[in-house]
């Protein structure tokens, strides 16, 4: 038994960081690997002083923007399969609300991050304090209430002793496979500095183990029966396969029972790209191999996926009228979506027990030739162009980067054109070699995220794709990476605007308007020198004019320390013409444009294929 009579007098901020530094994962590492901080009047005196005292146990990193430093923390946790995470602290007001977008990103992707924004004075002495949001009808509201819908656990620390319950609750969520996501502890700035006699036992090291939920016997039997009865089953592998360390079990299960696997954005790299049973990408950004099998499947078995609309083609992809949906997932919310037959379990344990229940059963379905046909169509798109003067396509850029990638390479991206092209075209060779933030599809994640990946796995070769539009949204952590000497490569594809959404605008019948820079209001044509800008922040940078020059530049990255930026102009119009599926985007029902009316008719036909239950 712990002696609860022994106490230590600490400020609440000192107690928070002391507790955080004592939490461990199963590998014996500190669960919170470090703290990203931008200080302001809401956290500099309390948390700033406390973090200074524990630098050796809990290092503090300085970011340039609250949203992007939180993106770095989230990417760090994602790359490590949620085994470690980071803390992020800001001042009150705009510093806090800047992090709301990052919290939403972590929430959508089920990724752990500990957010500790400063908050108003609990004693209300200087009320209203600088940057305070006042609610005329609720005196308890502050700007931090904006975190509530995008946090898996939210608490406001208004008394020092509340940490005794709030911190264990926070870490339970950060480490719970089913509830994992962002935790927000809004920390009143006066409380940060108040002292309290905390029990010494509260700060003893604690190991948080990954809970592996075993399947219910009845659900297991039902799932096994459904698989035995299926003539055309297919597995949809999601991010949960990675987070439960179940990639080897998935391969073994697929091989033992001859069931093909399609990969979501989060699930990509669960199987090597050339595994005979890996059909490749699924859904709106999917390939013909996976999508054709899914269209005919009579049993769709989700493993660790939340069946997002891009995965399901807005629920038009699984077209077999007799199809059933089944889902092995650790979260009941996801396991039962759209009337799915649930198997509530950890993916690694669940696949093993389901395989045992199936015995020597194998699926009768055949996928012979589908992968070969798909690659025969798309491989030419990534080949080096014969005309070196032609404007490069995104597919050709991917091909050049793919040819330079090695066993240690991790390719990453988040939003715009490249996620769809990478999902279709990138050949991931091993688990966690493909890092895509597509749950929230947040422009601005890329550069900060690349830094987080490299910090998580310094031995990996990190290759970051970003467009000119997303670069302009959030590039400030390039300076942080340069300052800290974090090495990764950024390929900036400059198509002079928002090329992806411009194609969507055209695809829904709209005129080109306000997406490409040439179609936006301007008096002077835009001429941004991205290479010079990156260099001004401390990166090594180069502008290349062809695919061959891109390959030459990529070959030099091993000898460059810090961020390395390669800029290439690209054509905003072409995309991979093969694969894909319908995606529901609301099209105007009436318009003076015939193109919009035609698009609405196509939308109406797509809606007719939708089957949500």
Secondary structure, 3 states (H helix, E strand, C coil): CCCCCCEEEEEHHHHHHHHHHCEECCCCCECEEEEEECCCCCCCCHHHHHHHHCCCCCCEEECCCHHHHHHHHHHHHHHCCCCCEEEEEECCCHHHHCCHHHHHHHHHHCCCEEEEEEECCCCCCCCCCCCCCCCCCCCCCCHHHHHHHHCCEEEEECCHHHHHHHHHHHHHHHHCCCCCCEEEEEEEHHHHHCEEEEEHHHHCCEECCCCCCCCCHHHHHHHHHHHHHCCCEEEEECHHHHHCCCHHHHHHHHHHHCCEEEECCCCCCCCCCCCCCEEEECHHHCCHHHHHHHHHCCEEEEECCCCCHHHHCCCCCCCCCCCEEEEEECCHHHHCHHHCEEEECCHHHHHHHHHHHHCCCCCCCCCCCHHHHHHHHHHHHHCCCCCCCCCECHHHHHHHHHHHCCCCEEEEECCCHHHHHHHHHCCCCCCCCEEECCCCCCCCHHHHHHHHHHHHCCCCEEEEEEEHHHHHHCCCHHHHHHHHCCCCEEEEEECCECHHHHHHHHHCCCCCCCCEHHHCCCCCCCCCCHHHHHHHCCCEEEEECCHHHHHHHHCCHHHCCCCEEEEEEECCCCCCCCCCCCCCCCCCCCCCCHHHHHHHHHHHHHHHCCCCC
